[in-house]
Amino acid sequence: MRNIAEGDKPLPMAFDVNALPVYACHKRVRAAKITDWRFLLPEKVVLELEGGSEATVCAQWFDAKRPRIGGYFVVYADGYESYSPAGAFELGYSKIEEGGSGGHG
């Protein structure tokens, strides 16, 4: 399990990562930077997002994803909710302005 104090540092690899195939990402997602969070109930956490919106997630999601302030709450086209560290997200995605041909739902 990853220690939150490690930040966005990658974990040491126990195998030769160069043996894996290389993929390029071309997904479109909805996402916002996490600015803060608060515990709503023992089983719910409210993520405060850049732009003033909020997302409520279950405590199990929060414990599994271990989000950090400044990282991104990400929702994929199929509704799957995830977390991405800021560096990885910002290298892999560019914002599409509303009215453009991007995003979903």
N, C-alpha and C positions, 0 to 999 in steps of 0.2 A: 504494500500500500504506500502511496506517495505521502510524504510529509509536507504539510502546507508551507513550512518554513523554506522548503526548497525552491519555491517560486515557480518560474516557468522553465527551469533547467530540465533538460531531458534526462530520463533515467538511464543508467548504464545498460548497454545491450548485452544479453547473454548469448547472442548468436551473431553471425555475420550478416548485418543489415544489407550489404551489397548483393547478397544472394536473392533478395526479394525483387520482384518485378517493379518497375517504376510506373506510376499513374499520374495523370494530370486531372485536376478538378475542374468541372464545368457545371456545377450545381448552382441553382439560384435559391437563396434562403432569405428569411426575414431574421433580422438580428438587431440588437441594441447593446451598447456598452452598459455594464453594471456599475452603478454609482454608489449603491449601498444595499443593505438588506435588513430585515427585521423579522423576528419570529412572531407569527400570528397566533398560533396555538402550538402545542407540543409537536404536532404532525404537519404543520404548514410553515413555509417561509415565503415572505413577500420580497421579491427582488425589485429594487428601485432602479429604473432604467433611464439612460440619457434621453432627454426630450420630455421627461415628466411622466412617462407611462410606468406601469408596474406589471409584474408577472408573479402569480402565486404558484409555487411548486411544493411538492410534498417533501418532508424531511428526508426521506430515503433518497430522493433525487439529489438534494443538497449534499447529503453525506457522501454519495457515490461520486458526484461530479466535482466537489470541493471548489466551487467557484471563488474567484478573487475579484476584489474591486478593480475595475479597469478592464477586466475580461469581458467576453460577449456571451449573452444569452442568445441562443440560436434556435430557430424553429424551421425545420425542413418542410418541403412541400407535402409530405405525408403526415405532418403533424408531430413528428418526433422532435422532442425538445432536448437540447444539449448545451454544453458550455464549451467555449474555446478560449484559450489564453489569447491576450491581445496580439502578441507578436505573430502567432500562427494565423490568426484570423485576418489580420491586416495584410499579411503577405499573400494570402490566398483569395481574398475577396476585394472587390471594388464596389463602392456604393452606386446604385442606379437610382437616379432621381425619379420621384413619382411621376407617372404619366409616360415613363419609358417602357421598354419591352421586358423589364425584369420582374423579379419577385414572384410571389404566388398569392393566391387568395386574397 
